[in-house]
Amino acid sequence: MNYINELREGEMISEVYLCKSKVTATTKAGKNYYSMQLQDKTGIIDAKVWELNNGISHFEAMNYIKVDAQVTSFNNALQLNVKRVRVADEGEYDPTDYMPCSEKDVEGMYKELLGIIDTVSSTYLNQLLKKFFVEDTKFISRFKTHSAAKSVHHGFIGGLLEHTLSVAKICVYIGENYPAVNRDLLVTSAIFHDIGKIDELSTFPENDYTDEGQLLGHIVMGAMMVGDKMKEIEGFPTVLGNELKHCILSHHGELEFGSPKKPSLIEAVALAHADNMDAKLQTFKEVLEDNKDKSGWLGYNKMFEANVRITE
C-alpha cells in the first residue's frame, strides 16, 4: 500500500484512502472543484479534484475511495491532484490500514494503569477510580480505544490511554518526591484529567468533535462525569471532591488555553505541567517522525513557536 507518510512529490499513485472530508468549492474563474482530506493510519493529506469529468464518480465524506492521482506540493506540503476517483469495493481495502493506532500494547498499558490505581490509598479516591476503570465495562472499552485529540498529539486509537498513563506516571514521580504534594489527589486527578474526551470526540474513523464537545469541552465534561460518580459513594468528602474537580478544571494551566480556572493547588500546578510536558514531547515526537528522512533544522513550528531541529 502507498501509505501517506511514504508519498513523494512527482509520484503517480493508484490507491484506496478514507475520505475524511469533502467540500465543493469554486475557483476564481467560477469553476467547481472538490477539496478533500484523505486519511490512512499514517496520516492525512489534502487532495483536490480540479476536473469534474466522467472519471470522477460520486462519493461522499467517510467513504473509502480509490484514487488515481499525482503527488504534488503546495505551500511546502504534499497534496494529491486526483485524476480519477470512485467508491472502493469491499475487499479492496482493510479498515485497519486507515485508523492510526498506538504503537504500544493497549492491554499492557491498561494493566499498568490499573496497577497505579491500586497504589491510591485514599479509600474514597480509590473507590471513585474503580467505579470507572474496573466496574464500568462500557467506559473501559471506550477508554482503551479512544484518541486523545482530533489532531496535535495522541490523535490515534489508544491515544487517550497512552497519554493518561504517561501523565499518571509523571505524577507518581512528583507525588513520591515532593512531600508537599498530596500524592493520592495528584495521581487520581492525572488519571481523570482527560476522561471527558470520550464524549468530546467521536470514535474513529470520524474522530471529530461532537455537539456536546463543541458546546462544553472535555475539561468541563470530565469534571461533570467525576462529580456524578462521587454522588454514588456514600460520605464522599465535599472538600476532597472539590479539590479533585479543581485539578481537572485547571489542568490546561491558563485561561487562554481553555481552563475554566487557573491552578490554585500545588497538585493542580503539578498536573498542568505534567499534562503539558507529555503533550509537547509527543507532538515533537510526531514532528520528528514526519521528517524522519531529513536532518538539521526543520523550520518554524507553530506549536513550539520556534525553528526546531533534529538532534544530531
Disulfide bonds with the S-S distance in Angstrom:
none
